[in-house]
């Protein structure tokens, strides 16, 4: 069991940002990442369709006998995490949550922007989070951003233009923090930071990886392999897998 795979699931390539952090914290683990790129983005889809896609994707991981699962997608977590936890109560399952809580405590008189998918913003999981830490946070649905990342254009004039269209109206306000409420959005950090150089950016990568590490430790499931491995799969084929590798490399470069 210790050296079995840890399964990661995302609607596309965004969860690579979470996988990268998990590998950084647990380099001896063996990871299997499955991205449903063929059906990305999930955000605009009806809830029942999102759940069906999640079920199909997670079944692929379960068939490989994974020892734990990370739902590396805020939308999929909101729509499906409780369902799969109820179905597999003994399996460690970690989901994503927009990092609104730390952003809330980082405020110093200014405002918080939450940039997330349409589905994440409308589901009850986020409504509960807003009730506790929202304090009139500005909610922005990131229409078109996932598609740009999936197309390998996270750092492009098109991405900068889209970010300006979505976030430009708030540039004249005192924004203390911006929550990147989709695992695709960390790949847009540079463009967002240029628009709001004074704001701190928050995403859930570090906390999610730390939660996974804790669950593995408490259940005696940490791998003793040295080094660990990463296997990448995609519903869209080779091109998406190559993009995943490129995104992993870009995050490696940021941590050097």
C-alpha positions in Angstrom: 0.0 0.0 0.0 2.7 2.5 0.9 4.1 2.6 -2.6 0.8 2.6 -4.4 -0.2 5.5 -6.7 -1.8 8.7 -5.5 -4.5 9.6 -8.0 -4.9 13.2 -9.1 -8.0 14.3 -11.1 -8.8 17.6 -12.9 -11.0 18.8 -15.7 -7.8 19.6 -17.6 -4.2 20.8 -17.0 -4.9 23.1 -14.1 -4.4 20.4 -11.5 -0.8 20.2 -12.6 -0.2 23.2 -10.3 -1.4 21.1 -7.3 0.5 18.0 -8.4 3.7 20.1 -8.6 3.3 21.2 -5.0 2.5 17.7 -3.8 5.6 16.4 -5.5 7.6 19.2 -3.8 6.3 18.3 -0.4 6.5 14.5 -1.0 9.1 13.6 -3.5 9.1 9.9 -2.8 5.4 9.4 -3.7 4.2 7.8 -7.0 1.6 10.0 -8.7 -1.0 9.3 -11.4 -2.5 12.5 -12.9 -5.6 12.2 -15.2 -6.9 15.4 -16.9 -10.2 15.3 -18.7 -9.0 17.9 -21.2 -11.4 16.7 -23.8 -14.3 18.0 -21.7 -12.7 21.1 -20.2 -13.9 23.5 -19.0 -16.3 22.1 -16.4 -17.3 25.5 -15.1 -20.1 26.4 -17.5 -21.7 22.9 -17.5 -24.8 21.9 -15.6 -24.2 20.3 -12.2 -25.4 16.8 -13.2 -23.1 16.8 -16.2 -20.1 17.8 -14.1 -20.9 15.0 -11.7 -21.1 12.4 -14.5 -17.7 13.6 -15.9 -16.2 13.4 -12.4 -17.5 9.9 -11.8 -16.0 8.7 -15.1 -12.6 10.3 -14.4 -12.3 9.1 -10.8 -13.3 5.6 -11.9 -10.2 5.6 -14.1 -8.0 6.3 -11.0 -9.8 3.8 -8.8 -9.3 1.1 -11.4 -5.5 1.5 -10.9 -5.8 0.8 -7.1 -4.8 4.3 -5.9 -4.2 4.7 -2.2 -5.5 8.2 -2.1 -7.2 10.7 -4.4 -6.8 14.4 -4.9 -9.6 16.2 -6.8 -7.4 19.0 -8.1 -10.2 21.1 -9.4 -12.4 23.5 -7.4 -15.4 23.0 -9.6 -15.2 19.2 -9.4 -14.6 19.3 -5.6 -17.7 21.5 -5.1 -19.9 19.2 -7.3 -18.6 15.7 -6.5 -16.3 15.4 -3.5 -19.0 14.6 -0.9 -20.5 12.0 -3.2 -17.3 10.1 -3.7 -16.3 10.4 0.0 -19.7 8.8 0.9 -19.1 6.0 -1.6 -15.5 5.3 -0.5 -15.4 6.2 3.2 -12.0 4.5 3.9 -10.2 6.1 1.0 -8.3 9.4 1.7 -9.9 12.0 -0.6 -8.6 15.6 -0.7 -10.4 18.3 -2.5 -9.8 22.0 -3.4 -11.4 25.1 -1.8 -10.8 28.7 -2.9 -8.3 30.2 -0.5 -10.8 32.8 0.8 -9.9 32.3 4.5 -6.3 33.3 4.3 -7.1 36.1 1.9 -9.7 37.4 4.4 -7.1 37.6 7.1 -4.6 39.3 4.8 -6.9 42.3 4.4 -5.7 45.7 5.7 -8.5 48.0 4.8 -8.9 47.0 1.2 -10.9 44.5 -0.7 -10.7 40.8 -1.8 -11.4 39.6 -5.3 -12.3 36.0 -5.8 -11.6 34.9 -9.4 -13.3 31.5 -10.0 -15.3 29.5 -12.5 -19.0 30.1 -12.9 -19.8 26.7 -11.3 -17.6 27.2 -8.3 -19.2 30.5 -7.5 -22.8 29.3 -7.8 -22.5 26.0 -5.8 -23.4 25.7 -2.1 -19.9 24.9 -0.9 -18.7 28.3 -1.9 -21.8 30.0 -0.5 -20.9 28.6 2.9 -17.3 29.8 2.6 -18.5 33.3 1.6 -20.9 33.4 4.6 -17.9 32.9 6.9 -15.1 34.9 5.2 -16.7 36.8 2.3 -17.1 40.3 3.8 -18.5 41.6 0.6 -15.7 40.1 -1.5 -15.8 40.9 -5.2 -16.8 37.8 -7.2 -15.5 37.5 -10.8 -16.3 34.6 -13.0 -13.2 33.9 -15.1 -15.0 33.3 -18.4 -12.5 32.2 -21.1 -9.4 31.8 -18.8 -9.5 28.0 -18.5 -9.7 27.7 -22.3 -6.6 29.9 -22.7 -4.6 27.8 -20.3 -5.8 24.6 -21.9 -4.6 26.0 -25.3 -1.1 26.7 -23.9 -1.7 30.5 -24.0 -1.5 31.4 -20.3 1.3 33.9 -21.1 0.0 35.6 -24.2 -1.5 38.9 -25.4 -4.8 37.1 -25.6 -4.6 36.1 -21.9 -3.5 39.6 -20.9 -6.4 41.1 -22.8 -8.9 38.7 -21.2 -7.6 39.4 -17.7 -7.8 43.2 -18.3 -11.4 42.8 -19.5 -12.4 40.8 -16.4 -10.3 42.5 -13.7 -9.7 46.0 -15.2 -12.8 47.5 -13.7 -11.4 47.0 -10.2 -7.9 48.5 -10.8 -8.8 51.8 -9.3 -9.8 50.2 -5.9 -7.7 49.2 -3.0 -7.4 45.5 -3.6 -5.4 43.7 -0.9 -5.8 40.1 -2.0 -6.9 38.1 -5.0 -8.1 34.5 -4.6 -7.3 32.3 -7.6 -10.3 30.0 -7.2 -9.4 27.6 -10.1 -6.3 25.4 -10.4 -5.8 26.7 -13.9 -5.4 30.3 -12.6 -1.9 30.0 -11.0 -0.5 29.8 -14.5 -1.9 33.3 -15.1 -0.2 34.8 -12.0 2.1 37.0 -13.9 -0.6 38.7 -15.8 -2.8 39.1 -12.7 0.1 40.5 -10.7 0.9 43.1 -13.4 -2.7 44.4 -13.0 -2.6 44.5 -9.2 1.1 44.7 -8.1 0.1 45.6 -4.6 -2.2 42.6 -4.1 -1.3 39.3 -2.6 -2.4 36.3 -4.6 -3.8 33.2 -2.8 -4.5 29.7 -4.2 -5.1 26.4 -2.5 -2.1 24.4 -3.7 0.0 24.4 -0.6 -2.8 23.7 1.8 -4.2 20.9 -0.4 -0.8 19.2 -0.6 -0.2 19.6 3.1 -3.6 18.0 3.8 -2.8 15.0 1.6 0.6 14.6 3.4 -1.2 14.7 6.8 -3.7 12.1 5.8 -1.0 9.8 4.5 1.1 10.2 7.6 -1.8 9.5 10.0 -2.7 6.3 8.1 0.9 5.1 7.7 0.7 5.4 3.9 3.7 7.5 3.1 5.9 6.0 0.4 9.4 4.8 1.0 10.3 4.7 -2.7 13.2 6.8 -3.8 12.6 8.7 -5.9 8.9 8.7 -6.7 7.3 8.8 -10.1 4.7 10.8 -12.1 2.4 9.3 -14.8 0.4 11.7 -16.9 -2.8 10.8 -18.7 -5.4 12.9 -20.6 -8.7 12.2 -22.3 -7.5 14.4 -25.1 -4.3 12.6 -26.0 -0.7 13.4 -26.5 -0.8 17.1 -27.1 -2.4 17.7 -23.7 0.1 15.5 -22.0 2.9 17.5 -23.6 1.3 20.7 -22.3 1.2 19.2 -18.8 4.9 18.5 -19.0 5.6 22.0 -20.1 3.5 23.5 -17.3 5.3 21.3 -14.7 8.6 22.6 -16.1 7.5 26.2 -15.9 6.7 25.7 -12.2 10.1 24.1 -11.7 11.7 27.2 -13.1 9.7 29.4 -10.7 11.1 27.6 -7.7 14.7 27.7 -8.7 
